[in-house]
């Protein structure tokens, strides 16, 4: 049986028809629910311009090009340093990010008088 609102509700409230929380958990297990039933969400932490940011670490690795897109920056106006090395723009799509990477992202703005 897959999850349904009927059985999930009593876990959130702590009781279901007078059962305490431990009985509610046991009932979930009887109905086929377990921690393994729900996919674990993986989180990847990156330091961007000195600030820690978290991103979903999905099955597909996060690339530098994807990160710039997620941040909403225009690639032709950005320079990126990854772990103290400048990464050329033509290598962004091949550069995979990993937990704990430190990035400095500089966004160029034009203008003048």
C-alpha positions in Angstrom: 0.0 0.0 0.0 1.3 3.4 -0.8 1.0 6.5 1.4 -2.4 8.0 1.8 -3.6 11.1 3.8 -5.7 8.9 6.1 -2.7 7.2 7.7 -0.2 10.1 7.4 -2.5 12.5 9.4 -2.2 10.7 12.6 1.6 10.8 12.6 1.5 14.6 12.3 -1.1 15.0 15.1 0.4 12.4 17.4 -2.8 10.5 17.8 -5.3 8.5 15.7 -8.5 7.3 17.3 -6.9 7.6 20.8 -3.5 6.0 19.9 -0.4 7.6 21.2 2.5 8.3 18.8 4.3 5.0 19.3 1.1 3.1 18.4 0.7 5.3 15.4 4.3 4.5 14.2 3.7 0.8 14.7 0.5 1.1 12.6 2.4 2.8 9.8 4.9 -0.1 9.8 2.0 -2.6 9.7 0.6 -0.8 6.7 4.0 -1.0 4.9 5.4 2.4 5.7 9.0 2.8 6.8 11.8 5.3 6.6 12.9 3.4 3.5 9.5 4.1 1.9 10.4 7.8 1.5 13.4 8.9 -0.6 16.1 10.6 1.4 16.8 14.2 0.2 20.5 14.8 -0.3 21.8 18.3 0.4 25.0 19.7 -1.0 26.5 22.8 0.7 28.6 25.3 -1.2 30.3 28.5 -0.2 29.4 31.2 -2.6 31.1 34.6 -2.0 31.6 33.6 1.6 28.0 32.6 2.2 27.0 29.0 2.7 24.2 27.9 0.3 22.5 24.6 0.1 21.4 22.8 -3.1 19.6 19.5 -3.8 22.2 16.9 -4.7 20.1 15.1 -7.2 21.2 12.1 -9.3 22.6 14.4 -11.9 25.7 16.2 -10.7 25.5 20.0 -10.4 27.8 21.7 -12.9 29.1 25.2 -12.8 27.0 26.2 -15.8 23.9 24.9 -14.1 24.7 26.8 -10.9 25.1 30.1 -12.8 21.7 29.4 -14.4 20.1 28.6 -11.0 21.5 31.9 -9.6 19.9 33.7 -12.5 23.1 35.3 -13.8 24.0 35.9 -17.4 27.0 33.7 -18.3 28.6 36.4 -20.5 28.8 38.8 -17.6 30.2 36.5 -14.9 33.6 35.3 -13.9 34.0 32.3 -11.5 36.7 31.2 -9.2 36.3 27.6 -7.9 38.5 26.7 -4.9 40.9 29.6 -5.7 41.2 28.7 -9.4 39.6 30.7 -12.2 37.4 28.5 -14.4 37.3 29.4 -18.1 33.7 29.8 -19.3 34.1 27.0 -21.9 34.8 24.5 -19.1 31.7 25.4 -17.0 29.5 22.7 -18.4 32.2 20.1 -17.7 33.0 21.3 -14.2 31.1 19.3 -11.6 30.6 20.8 -8.1 31.0 18.8 -5.0 30.2 19.3 -1.3 32.2 22.0 0.3 33.4 23.7 -2.9 34.2 27.4 -2.4 33.2 29.8 -5.2 33.7 33.4 -5.8 31.3 34.8 -8.4 31.9 38.2 -9.9 29.1 39.8 -11.9 30.2 42.5 -14.3 28.0 45.5 -14.6 28.4 48.0 -17.5 27.6 51.6 -17.4 29.2 55.0 -17.2 28.6 58.7 -17.8 
